[in-house]
Amino acid sequence: MIVPRIMALLCNPSPLSYKRAAAFSLSRMLAKDNSHGNQASGASVIISMLHGPLLQSTSPVLSQGPPSALSTRVSYTLSPTSALSTLMALILHTDPSPALISILLSPIMPSLYTLSDHMNRMKTADPLLKESVNGLLATWGRVVVSMECFDNLWRVLEGAGGEWEINIAGEIRNVER
């Protein structure tokens, strides 16, 4: 119940100090040291909220509330666009850590790569979103170890990452083909 509320601080308009505190809290939950009892369950909630929308196909009729609805709903599903903006806010407001970047971006790297490729082929893609996705990929490429980079790029060559669509409102969604 608390993780969605902390994540709401990242994607809602809130003071910078709140965003930094939220990013720090979430990064500590994702840390590999298991010194706290509920750390693993908090990490699994964070990862599923951020990665789920980018790894699973989404229905075009999926109705989602605004991020402020996080305070009233326990199981909130982010749209892929919201998940990306929350992920970028988390990375932006936390201390740089190769382990954290790897935890956050390696599982979704094929999806980010195919989304970037789709947006690069679209003339009407949102330039800010395109730059953000490319920035996430560049950050990931700079900090991960070469074997992890090779393994994830191989997954892209094998067809991982899915197919993407962007509607006229700029909302992205992963579709099954």
C-alpha positions as CSV (number, residue, x, y, z in Angstrom):
1,M,0.0,0.0,0.0
2,I,2.9,2.4,0.7
3,V,4.9,1.7,-2.4
4,P,2.2,3.1,-4.8
5,R,2.0,6.2,-2.7
6,I,5.7,6.7,-2.7
7,M,5.7,6.2,-6.5
8,A,2.9,8.7,-6.8
9,L,5.3,11.4,-5.4
10,L,7.6,10.8,-8.4
11,C,4.9,11.2,-11.1
12,N,2.7,13.9,-9.5
13,P,3.6,17.5,-9.2
14,S,5.3,17.7,-5.8
15,P,8.3,19.5,-4.3
16,L,11.7,18.4,-5.5
17,S,12.7,17.4,-1.9
18,Y,9.7,15.0,-1.9
19,K,10.7,13.5,-5.2
20,R,14.3,12.9,-4.0
21,A,13.1,11.3,-0.8
22,A,10.7,9.1,-2.7
23,A,13.5,8.1,-5.1
24,F,15.9,7.4,-2.3
25,S,13.3,5.2,-0.5
26,L,12.5,3.3,-3.6
27,S,16.2,2.8,-4.4
28,R,16.8,1.4,-0.9
29,M,13.9,-1.0,-1.4
30,L,15.6,-2.2,-4.6
31,A,19.0,-2.5,-3.1
32,K,20.5,-6.0,-3.0
33,D,21.2,-6.0,0.8
34,N,18.4,-7.9,2.5
35,S,18.9,-6.3,5.9
36,H,15.2,-5.4,6.1
37,G,12.4,-8.0,6.4
38,N,9.9,-6.5,3.9
39,Q,12.5,-5.3,1.4
40,A,12.0,-8.2,-1.0
41,S,8.2,-7.7,-1.1
42,G,8.6,-3.9,-1.7
43,A,11.1,-4.5,-4.5
44,S,8.8,-7.0,-6.2
45,V,5.9,-4.4,-6.1
46,I,8.2,-1.7,-7.5
47,I,9.5,-3.9,-10.3
48,S,6.1,-5.2,-11.2
49,M,4.6,-1.7,-11.3
50,L,7.4,-0.3,-13.5
51,H,8.2,-3.3,-15.7
52,G,4.7,-4.8,-16.2
53,P,3.3,-2.2,-18.5
54,L,6.4,-2.4,-20.7
55,L,6.6,-6.2,-20.8
56,Q,3.0,-7.1,-21.2
57,S,0.7,-6.3,-24.1
58,T,-1.9,-3.7,-23.1
59,S,-5.5,-3.5,-24.3
60,P,-6.5,-0.3,-26.1
61,V,-9.7,-0.1,-24.0
62,L,-7.9,-0.3,-20.7
63,S,-9.2,2.5,-18.5
64,Q,-6.6,3.9,-16.1
65,G,-7.0,6.7,-13.6
66,P,-4.7,9.6,-13.0
67,P,-1.5,9.0,-10.9
68,S,-3.3,10.7,-7.9
69,A,-5.6,7.7,-7.8
70,L,-2.6,5.8,-6.2
71,S,-3.6,7.2,-2.8
72,T,-7.0,5.4,-3.0
73,R,-6.1,2.2,-4.9
74,V,-3.7,-0.5,-3.7
75,S,-3.2,-2.3,-7.0
76,Y,-2.7,0.4,-9.6
77,T,-1.7,-0.4,-13.1
78,L,0.4,2.2,-14.8
79,S,0.1,2.8,-18.5
80,P,3.4,2.3,-20.5
81,T,3.8,6.0,-20.8
82,S,3.3,6.6,-17.1
83,A,5.6,3.7,-16.2
84,L,8.3,5.3,-18.4
85,S,7.9,8.7,-16.9
86,T,8.0,7.2,-13.4
87,L,11.1,5.2,-14.2
88,M,12.8,8.3,-15.6
89,A,11.9,10.3,-12.5
90,L,13.2,7.6,-10.3
91,I,16.5,7.4,-12.1
92,L,16.8,11.2,-12.3
93,H,16.2,11.8,-8.6
94,T,18.3,9.1,-7.1
95,D,22.1,8.7,-6.7
96,P,23.6,7.0,-9.7
97,S,24.3,3.4,-9.1
98,P,25.2,0.8,-11.8
99,A,23.5,-1.9,-9.8
100,L,20.3,0.1,-9.5
101,I,20.3,1.0,-13.2
102,S,20.8,-2.7,-14.1
103,I,17.9,-3.7,-11.8
104,L,15.6,-1.1,-13.3
105,L,16.6,-1.3,-17.0
106,S,18.0,-4.7,-17.9
107,P,14.8,-6.6,-17.8
108,I,13.0,-4.1,-20.0
109,M,15.9,-3.2,-22.3
110,P,14.5,-5.2,-25.3
111,S,11.2,-3.4,-24.9
112,L,12.9,0.0,-24.7
113,Y,15.0,-0.9,-27.8
114,T,12.0,-1.9,-29.9
115,L,10.0,1.1,-28.6
116,S,13.0,3.4,-29.6
117,D,13.1,1.8,-33.0
118,H,9.4,2.2,-33.5
119,M,9.5,5.9,-32.5
120,N,12.5,6.6,-34.8
121,R,10.5,5.3,-37.7
122,M,7.5,7.5,-36.8
123,K,7.7,11.1,-38.0
124,T,5.0,12.2,-35.5
125,A,6.5,10.6,-32.3
126,D,6.9,12.9,-29.3
127,P,10.5,14.1,-29.4
128,L,10.7,14.4,-25.7
129,L,9.6,10.8,-25.2
130,K,11.9,9.7,-28.0
131,E,14.9,11.4,-26.3
132,S,13.9,10.0,-22.9
133,V,13.8,6.4,-24.2
134,N,17.1,6.9,-26.0
135,G,18.6,8.4,-22.9
136,L,17.5,5.4,-20.8
137,L,19.1,3.1,-23.4
138,A,22.4,5.1,-23.4
139,T,22.5,5.2,-19.6
140,W,22.0,1.5,-19.5
141,G,24.6,0.8,-22.1
142,R,27.2,2.9,-20.2
143,V,26.8,1.2,-16.8
144,V,26.1,-2.5,-17.3
145,V,28.8,-5.1,-17.7
146,S,29.6,-6.2,-21.2
147,M,28.2,-9.7,-20.8
148,E,24.8,-8.4,-19.6
149,C,24.8,-6.0,-22.5
150,F,25.6,-8.8,-24.9
151,D,22.9,-11.0,-23.5
152,N,20.2,-8.4,-23.7
153,L,21.1,-7.3,-27.2
154,W,21.0,-10.9,-28.2
155,R,17.4,-11.1,-26.8
156,V,16.5,-8.2,-29.1
157,L,17.9,-10.0,-32.1
158,E,15.8,-13.0,-31.1
159,G,12.7,-10.9,-31.3
160,A,12.1,-10.0,-27.7
161,G,10.7,-6.5,-26.9
162,G,7.3,-6.8,-28.6
163,E,5.5,-4.5,-31.0
164,W,4.5,-1.0,-30.2
165,E,1.8,1.4,-31.2
166,I,1.4,5.1,-30.4
167,N,-2.0,6.6,-30.7
168,I,-2.9,10.2,-31.7
169,A,-2.8,11.3,-28.0
170,G,0.7,10.1,-27.7
171,E,-0.1,7.1,-25.4
172,I,2.1,4.1,-26.2
173,R,1.1,0.5,-25.8
174,N,2.7,-2.9,-26.3
175,V,0.6,-5.0,-28.7
176,E,0.7,-8.7,-29.6
177,R,1.3,-9.5,-33.2
